[in-house]
Amino acid sequence: MNRSSEIAFHLRFLQYIFRYGVKMKFGCLFAVLCLAVGAIAGKYSREMNDQKPSMDGKNTVEFRIAKLNQVWEKAIRMQLPPVRQAELHSDLKIQEKDELQWKKTKADGMDENGEREAKLRRGFNVILAKYGMDGKKDTRPLESNNLKDHDFRQGDMFDDPRLDKLWNKAKSSGKFSEEEMQSLKREFQHHKDKISEYNIVMDTVSRTEEIHKNVISPLEGEVKEHVLHQKHTDLKDKMRDLNQGFERLRKLSHEGFSEDSEFKEPRVIELWEMAQRANLTGDELDSLKEELKHFETKVEKHSHYQEQLELSHQKLRHVEALGDNDHILRNQERYNNLAEKTREMGYKMKKHMQDLNSKISRKGLDRNEL
């Protein structure tokens, strides 16, 4: 039975009660009406919040949470570039996982101060801002893609004066091979993304402070004070990471890549340096190093698929312009398969990174407590 048929059935049921309910006692009639209306309202409110795929395969639902589906549908309407769209899908899958875990935690009576809920809300706001869906004017070029060198002018590649100055100096130094320049560029781009995320969090803190000024209830004020304190702590952590990251870029730009460097990927290097600062034992570091090597392979594989997805998208646009339907269908199928694979790998990579981050932080905290 589809949605419209179910609603029609329930309405007919209510009409039946009203028609023959005069024979009932008023109390019984009222109770039946409350049960009927409550069942209908509860059913449809749950369906709106916990989305499920349709049985017939049509109108398939990507996510189990309504607001995440709305963001995804908006991204499709906006026609985000394929790589950014795949990245958004991975970010939304991570957000979905975290929100569903939080619902279970809350049902068990935990997170009473709302700390995890505030972190989830902040994460969702970061996603909206990152992909230009927060209602603010997005100054990024419509087809921006980090994989293309020619999309950037030399002076404004990273939209940050310090980064641009450092990049141009490294580029003109002549000490880097073409492959090393690509690795260095990934390092710079990673740092640029971290700056963007810091600015987004700082913006949400400013808005929270503005709301906090208008609080009337003392109890509500205490809760918001706690959330605000947590956001300031996050900001300090992010600023410390940014300073350490920039210092590393400065050293790398002046001295070049070390021959005995353990890793090449920026995110993996960051995790390794974080582990070295966490006072882990030699055995723990050796074990983590092996895991990070596997993770780096996963990151490199994901980057390869991103490149293939972009190339497949360009080829599809070219074939569509020629108008050969058979050729279009073959290329569309290849593109769809690549897009799905890239999203899936992106989610697994980000989840693995999230797990590694938590593991290093937890072990470092335990060691410091000892």
MARBADO-84645 format. One line per 8 residues: number of its first residue (from 1); their letters; for each residue x, y, z of C-alpha. Coordinates in steps of 0.1 Angstrom, whole numbers, plus 5000, padded with zeros to 4 digits. Example, Ala and Ser with C-alpha at 12.3 -4.5 7.8 and 13.67 -1.06 7.14 Angstrom:
1 = as = 5123,4955,5078 ~ 5137,4989,5071;
//
This chain:
1 = mnrsseia = 5000,5000,5000 ~ 5015,5033,4990 ~ 5015,5066,5010 ~ 4984,5081,4994 ~ 4964,5049,4998 ~ 4974,5046,5035 ~ 4963,5082,5042 ~ 4930,5077,5023;
9 = fhlrflqy = 4924,5045,5044 ~ 4930,5063,5077 ~ 4908,5092,5067 ~ 4879,5068,5058 ~ 4885,5051,5092 ~ 4881,5085,5110 ~ 4850,5093,5090 ~ 4835,5059,5101;
17 = ifrygvkm = 4842,5067,5137 ~ 4826,5101,5135 ~ 4795,5087,5117 ~ 4789,5058,5141 ~ 4806,5072,5171 ~ 4774,5088,5184 ~ 4764,5054,5197 ~ 4795,5052,5219;
25 = kfgclfav = 4800,5068,5252 ~ 4818,5101,5248 ~ 4849,5089,5268 ~ 4853,5058,5245 ~ 4849,5079,5214 ~ 4875,5104,5226 ~ 4900,5076,5234 ~ 4895,5059,5200;
33 = lclavgai = 4900,5093,5182 ~ 4932,5100,5202 ~ 4946,5066,5194 ~ 4938,5068,5157 ~ 4952,5104,5152 ~ 4983,5095,5174 ~ 4990,5064,5154 ~ 4988,5083,5121;
41 = agkysrem = 5009,5113,5133 ~ 5035,5091,5149 ~ 5038,5069,5118 ~ 5044,5098,5094 ~ 5066,5118,5117 ~ 5089,5088,5121 ~ 5089,5082,5084 ~ 5100,5118,5078;
49 = ndqkpsmd = 5129,5116,5103 ~ 5141,5081,5096 ~ 5140,5077,5058 ~ 5139,5043,5042 ~ 5144,5032,5006 ~ 5112,5025,4986 ~ 5104,4989,4979 ~ 5099,4994,4941;
57 = gkntvefr = 5134,5008,4936 ~ 5120,5042,4925 ~ 5127,5074,4944 ~ 5155,5057,4962 ~ 5166,5073,4994 ~ 5203,5078,5000 ~ 5202,5085,5037 ~ 5182,5074,5067;
65 = iaklnqvw = 5180,5110,5081 ~ 5157,5134,5063 ~ 5179,5166,5066 ~ 5208,5147,5050 ~ 5187,5136,5021 ~ 5176,5173,5016 ~ 5212,5184,5015 ~ 5221,5156,4990;
73 = ekairmql = 5191,5164,4968 ~ 5201,5201,4968 ~ 5237,5192,4958 ~ 5223,5173,4928 ~ 5201,5203,4918 ~ 5232,5225,4922 ~ 5251,5202,4899 ~ 5283,5201,4920;
81 = ppvrqael = 5314,5189,4902 ~ 5316,5151,4903 ~ 5346,5149,4928 ~ 5330,5174,4952 ~ 5297,5156,4949 ~ 5314,5123,4958 ~ 5332,5140,4987 ~ 5299,5154,5000;
89 = hsdlkiqe = 5283,5120,4999 ~ 5312,5106,5020 ~ 5308,5134,5045 ~ 5271,5129,5048 ~ 5276,5092,5054 ~ 5300,5099,5082 ~ 5275,5125,5096 ~ 5247,5099,5094;
97 = kdelqwkk = 5268,5072,5112 ~ 5276,5097,5140 ~ 5240,5109,5144 ~ 5225,5074,5145 ~ 5251,5064,5172 ~ 5242,5096,5191 ~ 5205,5087,5190 ~ 5213,5053,5207;
105 = tkadgmde = 5236,5071,5233 ~ 5208,5096,5241 ~ 5182,5068,5244 ~ 5206,5052,5270 ~ 5204,5084,5291 ~ 5239,5096,5281 ~ 5250,5130,5267 ~ 5229,5148,5293;
113 = ngereakl = 5248,5181,5289 ~ 5243,5180,5251 ~ 5280,5181,5243 ~ 5279,5154,5216 ~ 5247,5169,5202 ~ 5263,5203,5199 ~ 5294,5187,5182 ~ 5271,5170,5157;
121 = rrgfnvil = 5252,5202,5149 ~ 5286,5219,5144 ~ 5297,5191,5121 ~ 5265,5195,5100 ~ 5271,5233,5098 ~ 5306,5227,5086 ~ 5293,5204,5058 ~ 5268,5230,5047;
129 = akygmdgk = 5294,5258,5046 ~ 5321,5236,5030 ~ 5299,5229,5000 ~ 5283,5264,4998 ~ 5248,5254,5011 ~ 5248,5276,5042 ~ 5229,5304,5025 ~ 5260,5326,5022;
137 = kdtrples = 5274,5337,4989 ~ 5299,5311,4977 ~ 5329,5328,4962 ~ 5345,5296,4948 ~ 5344,5290,4910 ~ 5315,5268,4900 ~ 5338,5241,4885 ~ 5366,5243,4910;
145 = nnlkdhdf = 5386,5211,4913 ~ 5418,5205,4932 ~ 5430,5180,4906 ~ 5434,5207,4879 ~ 5465,5229,4880 ~ 5454,5253,4852 ~ 5423,5264,4871 ~ 5444,5285,4894;
153 = rqgdmfdd = 5463,5317,4888 ~ 5498,5318,4904 ~ 5490,5345,4929 ~ 5457,5332,4944 ~ 5460,5294,4943 ~ 5452,5290,4980 ~ 5433,5321,4989 ~ 5457,5328,5018;
161 = prldklwn = 5486,5353,5015 ~ 5510,5333,5037 ~ 5503,5301,5018 ~ 5505,5317,4984 ~ 5538,5334,4992 ~ 5553,5301,5006 ~ 5540,5282,4975 ~ 5554,5306,4950;
169 = kakssgkf = 5588,5306,4968 ~ 5589,5268,4967 ~ 5578,5267,4931 ~ 5605,5291,4920 ~ 5633,5275,4941 ~ 5639,5247,4916 ~ 5646,5221,4943 ~ 5615,5200,4937;
177 = seeemqsl = 5608,5175,4910 ~ 5574,5175,4892 ~ 5563,5145,4914 ~ 5575,5163,4946 ~ 5556,5195,4935 ~ 5524,5174,4933 ~ 5530,5161,4968 ~ 5537,5196,4980;
185 = krefqhhk = 5506,5209,4964 ~ 5485,5182,4982 ~ 5502,5194,5015 ~ 5492,5230,5008 ~ 5457,5221,4997 ~ 5452,5201,5029 ~ 5463,5231,5050 ~ 5439,5254,5030;
193 = dkiseyni = 5410,5230,5038 ~ 5419,5231,5075 ~ 5419,5270,5074 ~ 5384,5269,5058 ~ 5371,5246,5085 ~ 5386,5268,5113 ~ 5369,5298,5098 ~ 5336,5280,5097;
201 = vmdtvsrt = 5339,5269,5133 ~ 5349,5304,5143 ~ 5318,5317,5125 ~ 5295,5293,5144 ~ 5311,5303,5177 ~ 5304,5340,5169 ~ 5268,5332,5162 ~ 5265,5311,5194;
209 = eeihknvi = 5279,5340,5215 ~ 5254,5364,5199 ~ 5225,5340,5209 ~ 5240,5335,5244 ~ 5237,5373,5251 ~ 5199,5370,5246 ~ 5194,5341,5270 ~ 5167,5347,5297;
217 = splegevk = 5165,5314,5316 ~ 5195,5308,5340 ~ 5193,5270,5333 ~ 5193,5275,5296 ~ 5223,5299,5300 ~ 5243,5273,5319 ~ 5238,5248,5290 ~ 5248,5273,5264;
225 = ehvlhqkh = 5278,5284,5284 ~ 5290,5248,5284 ~ 5285,5245,5247 ~ 5303,5278,5241 ~ 5332,5267,5263 ~ 5335,5234,5242 ~ 5335,5254,5210 ~ 5363,5277,5222;
233 = tdlkdkmr = 5383,5246,5232 ~ 5378,5232,5197 ~ 5389,5265,5182 ~ 5421,5265,5203 ~ 5428,5229,5192 ~ 5423,5238,5155 ~ 5445,5269,5158 ~ 5473,5249,5174;
241 = dlnqgfer = 5470,5223,5145 ~ 5471,5251,5120 ~ 5502,5267,5135 ~ 5520,5233,5136 ~ 5508,5225,5100 ~ 5521,5259,5087 ~ 5554,5254,5105 ~ 5558,5220,5088;
249 = lrklsheg = 5549,5235,5054 ~ 5575,5263,5059 ~ 5602,5237,5068 ~ 5592,5215,5039 ~ 5593,5244,5014 ~ 5628,5255,5025 ~ 5644,5221,5031 ~ 5625,5198,5006;
257 = fsedsefk = 5613,5163,5012 ~ 5634,5140,5034 ~ 5647,5108,5018 ~ 5638,5088,5048 ~ 5603,5103,5052 ~ 5579,5076,5065 ~ 5549,5088,5046 ~ 5539,5110,5016;
265 = eprvielw = 5502,5118,5021 ~ 5495,5150,5042 ~ 5467,5134,5063 ~ 5488,5104,5071 ~ 5518,5125,5080 ~ 5496,5146,5103 ~ 5484,5115,5121 ~ 5520,5101,5124;
273 = emaqranl = 5532,5134,5139 ~ 5502,5135,5162 ~ 5511,5099,5174 ~ 5547,5109,5180 ~ 5535,5138,5203 ~ 5512,5115,5222 ~ 5539,5098,5243 ~ 5531,5063,5230;
281 = tgdeldsl = 5554,5033,5237 ~ 5578,5020,5210 ~ 5556,4990,5204 ~ 5525,5011,5200 ~ 5542,5034,5176 ~ 5554,5004,5155 ~ 5519,4989,5154 ~ 5504,5023,5145;
289 = keelkhfe = 5530,5028,5117 ~ 5520,4996,5100 ~ 5483,5006,5102 ~ 5491,5041,5088 ~ 5509,5024,5059 ~ 5477,5005,5050 ~ 5457,5037,5055 ~ 5481,5057,5031;
297 = tkvekhsh = 5475,5030,5005 ~ 5437,5035,5009 ~ 5442,5073,5006 ~ 5462,5070,4974 ~ 5437,5046,4959 ~ 5409,5070,4967 ~ 5428,5099,4950 ~ 5433,5077,4919;
305 = yqeqlels = 5396,5070,4917 ~ 5388,5107,4921 ~ 5411,5114,4891 ~ 5394,5087,4871 ~ 5360,5100,4880 ~ 5369,5135,4868 ~ 5382,5121,4835 ~ 5351,5099,4830;
313 = hqklrhve = 5329,5130,4836 ~ 5348,5150,4809 ~ 5346,5121,4785 ~ 5308,5117,4791 ~ 5303,5154,4784 ~ 5322,5151,4752 ~ 5302,5120,4741 ~ 5269,5137,4749;
321 = algdndhi = 5279,5166,4726 ~ 5284,5141,4698 ~ 5249,5127,4703 ~ 5257,5089,4699 ~ 5231,5073,4722 ~ 5248,5039,4725 ~ 5281,5055,4733 ~ 5264,5078,4758;
329 = lrnqeryn = 5248,5049,4776 ~ 5281,5030,4779 ~ 5299,5061,4792 ~ 5271,5070,4816 ~ 5272,5035,4831 ~ 5310,5037,4835 ~ 5307,5071,4851 ~ 5279,5060,4875;
337 = nlaektre = 5299,5029,4886 ~ 5330,5051,4892 ~ 5310,5077,4911 ~ 5295,5049,4934 ~ 5329,5034,4939 ~ 5345,5068,4947 ~ 5318,5076,4973 ~ 5321,5042,4989;
345 = mgykmkkh = 5360,5044,4991 ~ 5357,5080,5004 ~ 5334,5070,5032 ~ 5357,5040,5042 ~ 5388,5063,5041 ~ 5372,5090,5062 ~ 5358,5065,5087 ~ 5393,5049,5090;
353 = mqdlnski = 5408,5083,5096 ~ 5382,5091,5122 ~ 5390,5058,5140 ~ 5428,5064,5138 ~ 5423,5099,5152 ~ 5403,5086,5181 ~ 5427,5058,5188 ~ 5457,5082,5189;
361 = srkgldrn = 5439,5107,5211 ~ 5426,5081,5235 ~ 5460,5064,5239 ~ 5478,5097,5244 ~ 5452,5107,5270 ~ 5455,5074,5288 ~ 5493,5077,5288 ~ 5492,5113,5302;
369 = el = 5468,5102,5330 ~ 5492,5075,5340;
//
